[in-house]
Amino acid sequence: MLHVDLDAFFASVEVLDDPSLAGRPVAVGGAGERGVIASASYEARRYGVRSAMSTALARRLCPSLVVLPGRFERYGEYSRRFHGLVAELTPVYEPLGLDEVFADLRSLARLGVEPVEAAHGLRRRLLDELSLRSGIGVARNKLFAKLASKAAKPRVEGGRLLEGEGVVWVDAATEERWLATLPVRALWGVGPATAAKLERLGLRAVRDLRGVSAATLARSVGPSMAATLVAFAAGEDDREVVTDRPLKSLGHEETFARSLVGREALADALRTQAGVVARTLRERDLLARTLTVLVRFDDGAQVSRSQTLGYGLDDEGALVELAEALAGSIELAGSVRLLGLHASGLRARAGGGVQLRLDLGTSAHEGPPEERAEARQVERAALRDAIDEVRRRFGRDALATAGELSEDGVEVATQRGGYPVGPEDPRGRR
Ligand SMILES: [Mg+2]
């Protein structure tokens, strides 16, 4: 289990958008008489400013504090990009608010990827690509992962800022130590009210909970919280990652540094995108029935075309055929700044074959685009399996279509839209 918590998120976004704030104590919160701090930069925390503190008190502690009203739309943009980076690790993630995410890394572990390595990689990307700092915890359950991300963060001691480790992995010895030393207040869901009730029973540390029966606890805090506390005190937490909702669409969008001119350039870019979409579909065992091509021109005008089929696709060649046919029906009114390819109408591939039409031709090179696409989908199942197996064993860049190869290796698009796509390296070519 992975838990990521962005550092001083709202305040950090404000500093990113206004570099003149860098190094100054900054807080986001209500400025009025009854205002409360929602987020404080570490410079502000050195003065004792904390979230949930009244703004009035924060200003007394730190007279030079810059208090800004929240811009939640902007934080949402950063949050979506944050979730996008997590989604490239695994689709099994659960956002908590704008700046925290749980992710289940078991599927990565099965592929031989070390969860701690993945955590370091994610933290680096958050820093390199979004300029956001974070604390990440890796543990066997949510309870310890959340405690670990907190332990990974920077902290203020005696007015001095001490760097955190960034990533903390919780081994069995650490679990024991934390359970023995942490106050009950550190546990998930134990707020001041519950803590006060436990205090009346003489229970301050997690360790104290161990000798108490659930029935005794239940009389003070209710049966549900009692059961949770007993489990937590034993280090047990069987809560799974709850993913948002079934994936409705996935896709790939690219904004070009130099706009594309002409059909040839457009077709080249489409082929690359179809490769990304096809791989992502297969990694998730999904088939797509609808394909949409989106084109935005330099003047901002936008056109999209889509087609829905009677069967599902995950074949790259089939996706290319269809995407090219769709793009071909778009009148090129100028040079193309953004190109997107989206797959929707998704369903699980699990065990399912392709519903063949009775008049299916044997040639993949004749007939209207949707029939050619279907023929390809049927013909190349074995090839797809072989390609996926090679990539599983030797890495995603071990194998590419000729269209994706350049002198620098495999070319990968550099930007993507708000849709989850595959775990390609978005930093560019490799
Ligand atoms: Mg945070």
Residues whose N, C-alpha, C, O or C-beta is under 5 A from the ligand:
A	BS01	MG	D5 L6 D7 A8 F9 D99
